[in-house]
Structures are given as structure tokens and as C-alpha cells.
């Protein structure tokens, strides 16, 4: 590359960087004005949420930045947006049913309990998407905490993390569990997360774009989920499917990243590191994760829908 081209590229990169910083400052100012006019939603603590789900045997959907982006018509890294998915997510977020807990992140006012990087991430996210959140939330409604399964890595104070995982395990204690997860997620493999369940069976779905297989996954859940607690780890698809299963008389919980967080907790990890034999989208371990020829794991798999 010639010297002139290098100078032009440097100029362009600096121009884009300045433009982006100015745009972000405008978004922060807009968000500050919006906050002054709108009260934040009420969100339970992580411990309160886990205790309530276990005690009242609730079904659960979780919403985070990815679900809101999809509602707003944006793609995310592991799920392409569609009108059907956007509408379904929006309907669940607006729902208000006895026995069903909608969980959202506790990030709308005080984020000081989070480490600096996640706190900054959520501030930036809200500067762009807070109006989308508030358009779908019910005034006066109390929401569960979506961090019930994100209860380790991002927390500044980790003293309560062991208690959170103990509370989590109470949800399926002594129960027959049907786990519907991405093909390479492998929840509970290599740790004791589900050791207190009476039994565990699995249906494996796609690693990405699980909503493309929604009908097949939903029908399989209804077929094999009778008299079982259904746990889902399918990205935004789980947020939709848990509610649909609840409406059909099943108990279903969108468990999300609980296994990954538990692995990091057991390791005492301080950063998001890859986990052997598991798909961890946030830590650079993706499609290169190989097969797992573990006999116990293979015996739990009822079917694959990929």
C-alpha cells in the first residue's frame, strides 16, 4: 500500500471514529431526556427471582439485548430476524399471565453492581433501545430478573453466586427434566448442574437460527415433555417457546446461559473463556466444537432437529 493510501485510510478511520463518538453522545443525551420522562420498570433481584420460580413452580421467559434487537427488526449473531419472530417476542414481553414470569435485565437505572464493561454495554444498548423496551413493558408490573442465569461473570460482587446456583438447582430438584438445547451446548456435561434431577432427557436443536426449526422443536417438546419440567437453551427461540408451552399446559423455563455461567463459576474464571466440548458464542468457541462421544450424554438424546 502506498504512503498516500495509508494516509487516506488513517484519515478515514479517524473520521469514522469521531463520527461514531459524536453519534453515541447524541444517543446518551437523548436517553437522559427519555429517562427524566419515564419511570424505570420494577425488577426483582436475582435471588428473589430464583426463589419465586422454585417456590411457585413458575414458567419463565427471559429477555435481553438480543431479543430487543430482534423485536426492533435487527439481526443478531446467532439468529436472523423475521417478522414472525419479532411479533412473537413482542407478544411474550407484553404478556401478563398467572404462573408465568417474564424476566428482563435489571439495568434500567442503577448498574453499579455490574463490572465496568457490562455496565458500559448496557448503557450503550439502552441509549439506542430504551424506547423499544418501554413500549413493550407494562406500567406497574413487577418483572423477574433475566440475570437469573447470568449470575456470575458480570457481577462486581460475587459473594452470592454460590447461593444463586444452589437456588437454581432447587428449581429441578427431584424432577424429570426435558432439556431442549442447541446441538453443541451440552448443558450439565462435565459438571453437576443437573445431578439432583431425577432424570434428564435431551432434544438437540440448531446451533444458530433455531427459530427456523420452531414448529418441529415445539411439536417434539409437546410429545416428549409430558409430566416433565422443560428447560430451554435456544437463544431467543426459547423466549417464545417457553410461553407457548406454558399456554399448552406445560411448565417451561428459558434457562439460557446458566451452564456456561456455572462452568465459569466453578473455574473461578475472571474473563469469558472457552469451555471444552461446548459451544460458547461469547468466548470465540463456535462451529469448531467437535462431537462428544460420551455414553451417558448420548443415551439422553431423544432426537436431533438441526
C-alpha positions as CSV (number, residue, x, y, z in Angstrom):
1,X,0.0,0.0,0.0
2,X,1.3,3.4,-1.0
3,X,2.0,6.2,1.6
4,X,-0.8,8.2,0.2
5,X,-3.3,5.3,0.5
6,X,-2.1,4.7,4.1
7,X,-2.7,8.4,5.0
8,X,-6.1,8.3,3.4
9,X,-7.1,5.2,5.3
10,X,-5.8,6.7,8.5
11,X,-7.9,9.8,7.9
12,X,-11.0,7.8,7.0
13,X,-10.7,5.7,10.2
14,X,-10.3,8.7,12.4
15,X,-13.2,10.4,10.7
16,X,-15.4,7.3,11.3
17,X,-14.3,7.1,14.9
18,X,-15.1,10.7,15.6
19,X,-18.5,10.4,13.8
20,X,-19.4,7.4,15.9
21,X,-18.4,9.1,19.1
22,X,-20.5,12.1,18.3
23,X,-23.4,9.9,17.4
24,X,-23.1,8.0,20.6
25,X,-23.0,11.2,22.6
26,X,-26.2,12.3,21.0
27,X,-27.8,9.0,21.9
28,X,-26.7,9.3,25.5
29,X,-28.2,12.8,25.7
30,X,-31.5,11.6,24.1
31,X,-31.6,8.7,26.6
32,X,-31.1,11.1,29.5
33,X,-34.1,13.1,28.4
34,X,-36.1,10.0,28.0
35,X,-35.3,8.8,31.5
36,X,-36.5,12.0,33.0
37,X,-39.9,11.5,31.5
38,X,-40.3,7.7,32.1
39,X,-40.1,5.7,35.3
40,X,-37.9,2.5,35.1
41,X,-39.6,-0.9,35.3
42,X,-39.6,-2.8,38.6
43,X,-37.3,-5.8,38.5
44,X,-36.8,-8.4,41.3
45,X,-33.3,-9.3,42.4
46,X,-31.6,-12.4,41.1
47,X,-32.2,-14.2,44.5
48,X,-35.8,-13.1,44.7
49,X,-36.4,-14.3,41.1
50,X,-34.9,-17.8,41.7
51,X,-36.8,-18.2,45.0
52,X,-40.1,-17.3,43.4
53,X,-39.6,-19.6,40.3
54,X,-38.8,-22.5,42.6
55,X,-41.5,-21.9,45.2
56,X,-44.4,-21.1,42.9
57,X,-43.2,-23.5,40.1
58,X,-43.4,-20.8,37.5
59,X,-42.7,-20.9,33.8
60,X,-40.2,-18.4,32.6
61,X,-39.2,-16.4,29.6
62,X,-36.0,-14.2,29.6
63,X,-35.4,-11.1,27.5
64,X,-32.1,-9.4,26.9
65,X,-30.4,-7.1,24.4
66,X,-30.7,-9.8,21.6
67,X,-34.4,-10.2,22.0
68,X,-35.0,-6.5,21.9
69,X,-32.9,-6.0,18.8
70,X,-34.9,-8.7,17.1
71,X,-38.1,-7.0,18.1
72,X,-36.7,-3.9,16.6
73,X,-36.0,-5.7,13.3
74,X,-32.3,-6.2,13.8
75,X,-30.3,-9.4,13.2
76,X,-28.1,-10.8,16.0
77,X,-25.0,-13.0,15.6
78,X,-26.9,-16.4,16.1
79,X,-30.4,-15.6,14.9
80,X,-31.6,-13.8,11.8
81,X,-34.6,-11.6,12.4
82,X,-38.0,-12.1,10.9
83,X,-41.4,-10.5,11.2
84,X,-42.8,-13.7,12.8
85,X,-40.1,-13.8,15.4
86,X,-40.3,-10.1,16.2
87,X,-44.1,-10.3,16.6
88,X,-43.8,-13.4,18.8
89,X,-41.2,-11.9,21.1
90,X,-43.1,-8.7,21.4
91,X,-46.3,-10.6,22.4
92,X,-44.5,-12.6,25.1
93,X,-42.8,-9.5,26.5
94,X,-46.2,-7.8,26.8
95,X,-47.9,-10.8,28.3
96,X,-49.3,-10.9,31.9
97,X,-50.3,-14.4,32.9
98,X,-50.6,-16.0,36.4
99,X,-48.0,-18.8,36.6
100,X,-45.7,-17.2,34.0
101,X,-42.8,-14.9,34.8
102,X,-41.4,-12.5,32.2
103,X,-37.8,-11.7,33.1
104,X,-35.9,-8.7,32.0
105,X,-32.4,-7.4,32.9
106,X,-32.1,-5.1,35.9
107,X,-30.2,-2.4,34.0
108,X,-32.6,0.5,33.6
109,X,-31.3,2.8,36.4
110,X,-28.6,1.6,38.8
111,X,-25.9,-0.5,37.0
112,X,-23.2,-0.1,39.7
113,X,-23.5,-3.8,40.7
114,X,-22.1,-4.8,37.3
115,X,-18.5,-4.7,36.3
116,X,-17.4,-1.7,34.2
117,X,-17.6,-3.4,30.8
118,X,-21.1,-4.9,31.1
119,X,-22.3,-1.7,32.7
120,X,-21.0,0.3,29.7
121,X,-22.5,-2.3,27.3
122,X,-26.0,-1.9,28.8
123,X,-25.7,1.9,28.9
124,X,-24.9,2.0,25.2
125,X,-27.7,-0.6,24.5
126,X,-30.3,1.5,26.3
127,X,-29.3,4.7,24.6
128,X,-30.5,3.1,21.4
129,X,-33.2,0.7,22.5
130,X,-34.8,2.0,25.7
131,X,-37.9,3.2,23.9
132,X,-38.4,-0.3,22.4
133,X,-38.2,-1.8,25.9
134,X,-40.6,0.7,27.4
135,X,-43.1,0.3,24.6
136,X,-43.5,-3.4,25.4
137,X,-43.4,-3.2,29.3
138,X,-46.5,-2.9,31.4
139,X,-46.5,0.1,33.9
140,X,-46.7,-1.2,37.5
141,X,-45.8,-4.8,36.6
142,X,-43.1,-6.5,38.6
143,X,-40.7,-8.4,36.4
144,X,-38.3,-11.2,37.2
145,X,-34.6,-10.8,36.7
146,X,-33.2,-12.1,33.4
147,X,-29.8,-12.4,35.1
148,X,-31.1,-15.4,37.0
149,X,-29.0,-17.4,34.5
150,X,-26.3,-14.7,34.1
151,X,-25.5,-14.7,37.8
152,X,-21.7,-14.9,37.9
153,X,-19.3,-13.4,35.3
154,X,-20.7,-9.8,35.0
155,X,-21.3,-9.2,38.7
156,X,-18.9,-7.0,40.6
157,X,-19.6,-8.7,43.9
158,X,-19.6,-12.4,43.6
159,X,-20.2,-13.4,47.2
160,X,-23.8,-14.5,46.5
161,X,-23.0,-16.6,43.4
162,X,-22.8,-19.9,45.2
163,X,-26.2,-19.2,46.7
164,X,-27.7,-18.3,43.3
165,X,-26.6,-21.6,41.8
166,X,-27.9,-23.5,44.9
167,X,-31.3,-21.8,44.4
168,X,-31.2,-22.5,40.7
169,X,-30.7,-26.2,41.3
170,X,-33.8,-26.2,43.6
171,X,-35.9,-25.5,40.5
172,X,-35.4,-29.0,39.1
173,X,-34.6,-30.9,42.3
174,X,-36.1,-34.4,42.1
175,X,-37.8,-33.7,38.8
176,X,-37.9,-35.4,35.5
177,X,-36.3,-32.9,33.1
178,X,-36.6,-32.5,29.3
179,X,-33.8,-30.2,28.1
180,X,-34.1,-28.6,24.7
181,X,-30.8,-27.1,23.7
182,X,-28.5,-26.1,20.9
183,X,-26.7,-29.1,19.4
184,X,-23.4,-28.3,20.9
185,X,-24.5,-26.5,24.1
186,X,-24.3,-29.7,26.2
187,X,-25.7,-28.3,29.4
188,X,-24.6,-30.1,32.6
189,X,-22.0,-32.2,30.8
190,X,-18.7,-32.1,32.8
191,X,-20.4,-30.6,35.9
192,X,-23.0,-31.4,38.5
193,X,-25.6,-28.8,37.5
194,X,-28.4,-31.4,36.9
195,X,-27.2,-34.1,39.3
196,X,-30.1,-33.6,41.6
197,X,-32.7,-34.0,38.8
198,X,-34.5,-37.4,38.9
199,X,-33.9,-37.9,35.2
200,X,-32.7,-36.0,32.2
201,X,-33.6,-36.3,28.5
202,X,-32.5,-34.1,25.6
203,X,-33.7,-32.8,22.3
204,X,-31.0,-31.1,20.3
205,X,-31.7,-28.1,18.1
206,X,-29.7,-25.9,15.7
207,X,-26.6,-24.1,17.0
208,X,-27.8,-21.0,15.2
209,X,-31.1,-19.7,13.8
210,X,-33.2,-22.1,15.9
211,X,-36.4,-20.3,15.1
212,X,-36.1,-21.7,11.6
213,X,-37.0,-25.1,13.2
214,X,-39.6,-23.7,15.6
215,X,-42.5,-25.9,14.6
216,X,-40.6,-29.2,14.7
217,X,-39.0,-28.3,18.1
218,X,-42.3,-27.2,19.6
219,X,-44.0,-30.4,18.5
220,X,-41.2,-32.5,19.9
221,X,-41.4,-30.6,23.2
222,X,-45.1,-31.4,23.4
223,X,-44.5,-35.0,22.5
224,X,-41.7,-35.7,25.0
225,X,-42.4,-33.1,27.6
226,X,-45.5,-34.6,29.2
227,X,-45.1,-34.8,33.0
228,X,-41.6,-33.2,32.7
229,X,-40.1,-29.9,33.5
230,X,-39.0,-28.4,30.2
231,X,-35.8,-26.4,30.2
232,X,-34.8,-24.5,27.1
233,X,-31.5,-23.1,25.9
234,X,-32.2,-22.0,22.3
235,X,-31.5,-18.3,22.3
236,X,-34.5,-16.0,21.5
237,X,-36.4,-19.1,20.3
238,X,-36.6,-20.2,24.0
239,X,-38.2,-16.9,25.0
240,X,-41.1,-17.6,22.6
241,X,-41.4,-21.4,23.1
242,X,-41.5,-21.3,26.9
243,X,-44.6,-19.1,26.7
244,X,-46.2,-21.2,24.0
245,X,-45.6,-24.4,26.0
246,X,-46.9,-22.7,29.2
247,X,-50.1,-21.9,27.3
248,X,-50.4,-25.5,26.3
249,X,-50.3,-26.6,30.0
250,X,-46.5,-27.4,30.3
251,X,-44.1,-25.9,32.7
252,X,-41.2,-24.5,30.7
253,X,-38.2,-22.3,31.7
254,X,-35.9,-20.4,29.4
255,X,-32.6,-21.3,31.1
256,X,-30.3,-19.6,28.6
257,X,-26.6,-19.4,29.6
258,X,-26.9,-21.0,33.1
259,X,-24.5,-23.8,32.3
260,X,-21.8,-21.5,30.8
261,X,-22.0,-19.2,33.9
262,X,-21.8,-22.3,36.2
263,X,-18.7,-23.5,34.4
264,X,-17.0,-20.1,34.8
265,X,-18.1,-20.0,38.5
266,X,-16.6,-23.5,39.1
267,X,-13.3,-22.4,37.5
268,X,-13.3,-19.0,39.3
269,X,-12.8,-17.5,35.8
270,X,-12.4,-13.7,35.6
271,X,-12.9,-13.5,31.9
272,X,-15.2,-15.3,29.4
273,X,-13.1,-18.2,28.4
274,X,-13.9,-21.1,26.1
275,X,-15.3,-24.3,27.7
276,X,-14.1,-27.7,26.5
277,X,-16.6,-29.5,24.2
278,X,-19.2,-26.7,24.4
279,X,-20.4,-24.0,22.1
280,X,-19.7,-20.7,23.8
281,X,-20.6,-17.9,21.4
282,X,-19.2,-15.1,23.7
283,X,-15.8,-16.7,24.1
284,X,-14.9,-17.5,20.5
285,X,-15.8,-21.2,20.7
286,X,-18.2,-21.8,17.9
287,X,-18.7,-24.1,15.0
288,X,-15.3,-25.8,15.5
289,X,-16.6,-27.6,18.7
290,X,-16.4,-31.3,17.9
291,X,-18.6,-34.3,18.6
292,X,-18.9,-35.7,22.1
293,X,-18.8,-39.5,22.3
294,X,-19.8,-39.6,26.0
295,X,-22.1,-42.7,26.5
296,X,-24.2,-41.1,29.3
297,X,-24.7,-38.0,27.2
298,X,-25.6,-39.9,24.1
299,X,-28.1,-42.0,26.0
300,X,-30.0,-38.9,27.0
301,X,-30.6,-37.7,23.4
302,X,-34.1,-38.4,22.2
303,X,-33.8,-36.7,18.8
304,X,-31.9,-34.1,16.8
305,X,-33.7,-31.3,14.9
306,X,-30.9,-29.4,13.2
